[in-house]
Amino acid sequence: MAIKKQFIKTKPVCKVTFTVEAKEAATASVVGDFNDWNSEAGSLSKLKNGSFKGAFDLPKDNSFEFRYVVDGAFINDPEADSYRWNAYANAENSVLEV
């Protein structure tokens, strides 16, 4: 799993690219505060090498909780900026700082 941040100088956004290594998986998405935890809005495209990838423009100077959904299972990103306990989910979420 990987997160790449590219700050846009002319706009108050950061282009964030999420990559998930899941060769055996049929579907993957990223869900979080930035897309109302909607897996369709965070759908990732499967690449030929078996990984999933997607890029999203997120507003700068924000902190977002997120998780990956791989074949219906929620997974945290080991490269997240930090983790935050979420009582609603009764689990830790990955945190992205942009």
MOPE-V613737 format. One record per backbone hydrogen bond with DSSP energy under -0.5 kcal/mol. NH is the residue of the N-H (numbers start at 1). CO is the residue of the C=O. E is the energy in kcal/mol with one decimal. If there is no record, write none. Layout:
((NH CO E) (NH CO E))
This chain:
((2 19 -2.4) (4 17 -2.3) (6 15 -2.2) (8 13 -1.9) (9 7 -0.6) (11 8 -0.7) (13 11 -1.1) (14 58 -3.0) (15 6 -3.0) (16 14 -0.8) (16 56 -3.1) (17 4 -2.8) (17 15 -0.5) (18 16 -0.5) (18 54 -2.9) (19 2 -2.5) (20 52 -2.7) (22 20 -0.8) (22 50 -0.6) (25 22 -1.2) (29 69 -1.5) (30 42 -2.4) (31 67 -2.9) (33 65 -2.2) (35 32 -1.5) (36 33 -0.8) (37 32 -2.6) (38 35 -1.3) (39 37 -0.7) (42 38 -1.2) (43 40 -1.2) (44 28 -2.5) (45 53 -2.6) (47 51 -3.5) (50 47 -1.9) (52 20 -2.9) (53 45 -2.4) (54 18 -1.8) (56 16 -2.5) (58 14 -2.7) (58 56 -0.7) (60 12 -2.2) (61 98 -1.4) (64 96 -2.7) (66 94 -2.5) (67 31 -2.5) (68 75 -3.1) (69 29 -2.7) (70 68 -0.5) (70 73 -2.7) (71 27 -1.7) (71 69 -0.6) (73 70 -2.0) (75 68 -2.6) (78 76 -0.6) (80 77 -1.8) (81 95 -1.7) (82 95 -1.1) (84 93 -2.3) (86 91 -2.4) (87 85 -0.5) (90 86 -1.3) (91 86 -1.5) (93 84 -2.9) (94 66 -1.9) (95 82 -2.5) (96 64 -3.0) (98 62 -2.8) (98 96 -0.5))
